[in-house]
Amino acid sequence: MLTSLLPRQLNITACYPKYHGYSISSSLQQLVENYRCGECGLAAGEWKYSSIAGLGALNLTSRVRVFSVVRDPLMWFLSKVGHDLRSAFVANRYNSVDDALNQAENRSRAPHSYGAMIFHNFQSSHLGMDTVPPARIGDDLRHRFMFVGVSEWMGHSLCALDFHLQRFDATRCNCSKLTTKHGNAAPPDQQTAISVTSAQSKRAFALLQQDVVLHAAALRNLVDDLQRIKLERNVDLLSCFSGDDKA
């Protein structure tokens, strides 16, 4: 969830993960060395927060800025299961939504099964928020990361990221240019790949409660950023932001 997303219009040198097969440990160490050499102005990568923090990358200099994007937990679950069921790499680890849920729900008996390791608050775990008390998650997101956006509101999130980078451009970031809320549907070629029943959705939500809190906290922080943009830059991006999500 430490995403390799970077707005192309930003004139900032960025470091991205370089995969070696399925191992990225060596490239993560190289990323830290790049930080120390001042080669990266904005950091992004597909590494767990604990891996980066463990190498000291987040405490090197004030110019190191780490950001991420979180996704609606149920949509993340559906996307992950759909991807896995189509992927040869994870073939035979589970063969249906119910199989994935069963593995996750039975992790006390089989803690090392794929489903048990993946489908319990994966996003919170990846961002180091799985043990943070729910009431503190919003503040901890602000403290640990320069910015955490929300994928369902990617346009607004990128404008907020620009604001944090002091590169906000009102000619690009305004409601006449931004689309409304991004759909949670899968890409067209994947839209029929997976569906769930109401009962399966409830089971998934029960496994993702910390992620639900994380997503809500990131959404509240995004609204706070949009309010700051309105106050400081006189650009109202809240008027094209769903009233339900501002609550």
Secondary structure, DSSP 8 states (H G I E B T S, - for coil): -------TT----EE----BTTB-HHHHHHHHHHHHTT--SEE--S--HHHHHHTTGGGS-TT--BEEEE--HHHHHHHHHHHHHH-STTTTS--SHHHHHHHHHTTTT-TTSHHHHHSSSHHHHHTT-TTS-GGGHHHHHHHH-SEEEEGGGHHHHHHHHHHHTT---TTTSSTTTS-SS---S--GGGTTS----HHHHHHHHHH-HHHHHHHHHHHHHHHHHHHHHHHHH----GGGS-HHHH-
